[in-house]
Amino acid sequence: MSRRSRRKTQTGANLGAAIGQGALIGGALFVLSLAIAAFAIVSYAKGFLRSTAFREKVAAAISKSLKADAELDIVRWEGSSAYTDRFRATGYQDAAFGFLEVSGFRAELDLSAAQFRRGVWKVPEVIVNQADLDVSEKAKLPQSFPAPAIVSPEPRPQAAPGMIASMIPNRAEIDVVRISNFNLLWTEGTGPKSEAVGMQTIIKPTPTMDAYKVEIRGGSIRRPGQEKLEVDRVDFRFKDGDVFLSQALLRTAGDAEIQAEGDIIKGTKEKPGSMLLRASIDHLQAQEVVADAWTQKVRGDLRVAAKIEGDPARPDQISQTGTITMDKGMLEAFPVLETLATYTGSERFRRLALRDGASAQFSRIGNRTIVENIDVQSDGLARLTGSLQVDGKALSGKLRLGIIPGSATWIPGVEQAIFVTTDNGYLWTDINLSGTVDAPQNDLVPKLAAAGVKTAIDTIKSPAAIKQSVEGAIGVGRDLLNGFLGR
């Protein structure tokens, strides 16, 4: 190889090496510049996150999102974790809630360059010690959300260089919020507040932060005038004030299980809201739901299947319809049966075991309850059918009482005079109900009394009949006197 060729080759090699070294240095400088830029962005971001401007920006963003007047305490930072002692928000008239207070708030932030390139404040987890939420209308501010004052453009922080300021995220993404103790308050109509307290709650927002998946475990529900319910689990989705309930499992003090699912849609000025819930109750003891005056008269294991629907803004117009069945039932000292036992002289009527079951259909709106298709049977001894209505405490209704032939022979002729219809192996009579839930009345008593007197008159020519009627009358008088004197 000639000297010129060797010089060309050496020059080419030197040029290639120089280009390679230049590319390496240039790449290193480029990577270094990116690292410096990322460091500058993160450093500025950390400084901004500690500033009053950031706290005010967060409060303004929350106010806009919740349509509320939000106030955030001083935010403290440890590494990428933010802490604040308290956060408060009072909702305007168009908000989904009245008042919210959060205490013991901690948020973890992902300050990686990848999240900044997406323009996102990424929050993998928020932990809250306690949250108190009041959704009653009385807790709201008297006016609507002042949108123009909140949505006006906000200037970029002046302290940041233009390029860095332009890369500061302008939205947030939260993966999960965990609340150790969540307390919820609400009102139904004009009554006192109800509450659900002590609930462990997990909230998972969608990436757009416009809907939330909520999981609740534990806690209890207290409503005025009702027994406390223990919360097993509640899972639902929440969006724009609407609730889509996928499952709820509650328990009563008597270990009854209540399950529910359905939707609750918030109304607007143009369109009323709607609610459609389907619920079932198992192992509910009758003593837990009947009026105090009836707790010793009705016993049994109830099963209820119900549908609840209406406008949630008008709780007095919400309807509840469904069916109720009772197993292992017992009727004891029941007014109609007490009367029947007294006038027939058969103690079997005083305490009826409902081994053949009992069932009815019900509907309720406000304070008015209608119970239809009542069917109560007891060991082939008696059967009760019909319907009744409770309006407030006023009671009315029409029942049919059937007894087996031969069970009402204590007063001769009663079966012919009162139980005049034969059907399905029973002798039937009609009963009209009146009075109140606490003091029910029925017209069986006067009919039985009149039948006893008439039979005595009709059979006066028969000494045996006279003797039997007199003995029966004495027995009836004795039982009534004993009942009157409380013996």
CORQUIGI-V600002 format. One record per pair of residues at least 24 apart in sequence whose ideal C-beta (glycine too) atoms are under 7 Angstrom apart, sorted by the first residue. I is the first residue (numbers start at 1). J is the second residue. Records with the same first field share a line. If there is no record, write none. Layout:
BEGIN
I->J, J
END
This chain:
BEGIN
38->113
40->164
41->116, 164, 167
42->111
44->160, 164
45->111, 168
48->157, 168
49->77
50->77
53->157
57->154
60->150
62->89
63->150
64->150, 151
66->91, 95
67->91, 92, 94, 95, 145
68->92, 95
69->141
80->108, 109, 111
81->106, 107, 108
82->107, 109
90->141
91->140, 141
92->140, 141, 143, 144, 145
93->140, 141, 143, 144
94->144, 145
95->140, 145
96->241
97->133, 134, 135
98->134, 135, 136, 137, 138, 139, 140
99->134, 139
100->133
101->132
102->128, 131
103->129, 130
104->128, 129, 130
116->167, 169
119->169, 170, 171
120->169, 171, 172, 173
121->169, 172
122->173
123->172, 173, 174, 175
124->175
125->175, 176, 178
126->174, 177
127->178
128->177, 178, 179, 180
129->180, 181
130->180, 181
131->179, 182
132->183
133->184
134->185
135->186
136->185, 186, 187, 193
138->187
173->207
174->205
176->202, 204
177->203
178->202
188->315
189->315, 316
191->224
192->224
194->222, 223, 224
195->222
196->221, 231
199->231
210->239
211->237, 238, 239
212->238
213->237
214->238
221->250
227->252, 253, 288
228->253
241->266
242->266
252->284, 288
254->285, 288
255->283
256->281, 282, 283, 284, 285
257->282, 283
264->312
267->311, 313
272->311
273->311, 312, 313
274->311
275->308, 309, 310, 312, 318
276->309
277->308
278->307
279->306, 308
280->304, 305
286->326
291->437, 438
293->438
296->332, 333
297->331, 332, 333, 334
298->331
299->329, 330
300->326, 327, 328, 329, 330, 354
301->326, 327, 328
302->326
316->366
317->365, 366
319->363, 364, 365
320->364
321->362, 363
322->362
323->359, 361
324->359, 360, 362
325->357, 358, 359
326->354, 357, 358
327->357
329->354, 358
330->354
335->440, 442
336->401, 431, 442, 444
339->444, 445, 448
342->476, 479, 480
343->411, 448, 476
344->407, 408, 410
345->410, 475
346->407, 410
348->381
349->382
352->378, 381, 382
353->378, 379
354->378
355->379
367->391, 392
380->404
381->407
383->426
388->433
390->437
393->436, 437, 438
394->436
395->433, 434, 435, 436, 437, 440
396->433, 434
397->433
398->430, 432
399->431, 433
400->428, 430
401->428, 429, 431
402->426, 427, 428
403->427
410->472
411->451, 452, 455, 472
412->455, 459, 465, 468, 469
413->451, 455, 458
414->448, 451
417->451, 454
418->447, 448, 451
452->476
END
